[in-house]
Each structure stands twice: as structure tokens, then as C-alpha cells.
Amino acid sequence: MPQLSPLNWIFLFLLFWIAVLSMSILLWWSSKVYYRSVPTSSMSFKGNKWNW
């Protein structure tokens, strides 16, 4: 490994974790399930299930 200044090691550390975080967010975003809203006419309204 080359001799780097401590500030450059900090930058490399931050760059690595930013890359890991952004790739995990991209993978999560691409595999996310998209929920479609169901029209209210096809839904049967059962009322409020909570007792308050």
C-alpha cells in the first residue's frame, strides 16, 4: 500500500462506506415491491375494526 496522509485514509474510508451504502440502497430500491392502489368500488368496506 502506498504511503498516504491520514486525511487521505479518512477520505478513502468514507468513500468506501458511501459506496457500500449507496449500492445497498440501489439494490433495495430495485427489489422493492410496488403496491398498486385498488379502486374503492372493488373493495368491500367492512367498517372500523378498532373499538374506539
Buried (B, 14 or more C-beta within 10 A) or exposed (E): EEEEEEEEEEEEEEEEEEEEEEEEEEEEEEEEEEEEEEEEEEEEEEEEEEEE
